[in-house]
Every structure is written in structure tokens, then in C-alpha cells.
Amino acid sequence: MSAVVKFENVVAVAGSFPVLTGVDITVQEGEIVLLQGKNGAGKTSLLRACAGLIRINDGSAQVFGFDMRINRQAPRRYIGLLGHENNLYRDLWAIEHVEFRAVAGGGQRGDAAEALARVGLASRLWSVPISALSAGQRRKVAIASLIVNRPRLWLLDEPHSALDAVSRADLNAILKDAADSGATVIFASHEGVLSEELSSRVVTLRGGQVVEDSSAR
């Protein structure tokens, strides 16, 4: 296995507020890592730093071997990010949106139907505008949009949000399959047992730092 993410004493500041205050974490290919901690602990900031969405002010940060202090854009083609917001084109039908994501990521339009079926979105909803879908249904469309891009690094912030019990289990199966295929998964969640069952490793943050890592036990 090789290191997909390697952060050493990483500091990041948003405005004048430090959001990461000396993070040390290495994540290997194929791992499923759960980020835990209270609100404001740095979980979302760490995910965004891995995605190259916030600037690293100090320390050493590498993703897929790229120096994130020099070129934050380079690894993005390997990354799929699911944040609190689903970032969907709400005027498009569900299948149109996923088809667009598939083609934009170098895949095929036909991948969309398979992905939507995989997340359990009923086929009668595929030709419904995203704006008319429920929160849980929109979450499924967002997850399907990640599937068609086949990311090598999945970054997910509260991915089970708005999903029912069956859909949460489906998502866990999707992420386990991705990891079994060699992808790496890092996700932040407050879902307790459900998330711990999915993860191969639990990392706890407090005050913008890693304070506990189950891999070190």
C-alpha cells in the first residue's frame, strides 16, 4: 500500500481563524477512515484540505504525492467530494445530472442508470427535476454522481445525512466495495455504531488536531 494522504504538522487558517492547528495523519490506499469530534473540531476542514479547497499555511501536506502547498488543483481529478451541500443542478432531472457528471469525469452516459439503481433511487424518479426530490432522494443523486466518476479518494462529510436505514446500509456497501477495489475513503460522521462498523480506522480531532488514532493502539 502507498500513502494517499500524508499530512505533517499541517496548519490552515480561514480568514483569521485557525481551522487546522498541527494535523498529523497518514492514510493508506484502501483504508476507510472515520473522522470523529465535536462541531468545530476540524473534521470538515481536514476533508476540504485533502480536496485542495483550503490553503495550507504551514506544515507538509501531500495527496497522491502532490505537494498541496504548491499545487492544490493537481490531485482533484482523483477525488470525489460529498459535502453538507449536495451541489446538484436542481433544474436537471436526476438522470440528466448523473449523466452530465459521468461524461464530465470521462465516463459514459450509460453509467448513470447503473449508479442510480445502485443507490436505490426508484426509476420513476429518474426523470423528475432534482428540485422536486426529497432531501434523501437528492442525497442519493449526489452519491450516484460520485459513483460514476470512480474516484480514487472519496471524501464525505456526514454522508448518511437524510438517508433512511436501508439507504444507509446501501451506502456503506458502496463504500466498502470502493475500498475493496483500491480506493481510499475518508468520512466525517456523528452516526456512531453505523459509521464505526464501516470504518477500518477511527481518527478523533479536537481543536484542529488529531488527538486519537485507532491505528496507533
ABEGO torsion letter per residue (X at the ends): XBBABBBBGBBBBBEABBABAGBBBBBBBGBBBBBBEBBGAGAAAAAAAAAGABBBABEBBBBGGBBAAABAAAAAAABBBBBABAGBBAABBAAAAAAAAAAAAGBBAAAAAAAAAAAGBBAAAAABBAAABBAAAAAAAAAAAAAAAGBABBBBBGAABGBBAAAAAAAAAAAAAAAAAGBBBBBBBAAEAAAAAABABBBBBBGGBBABBAAAX
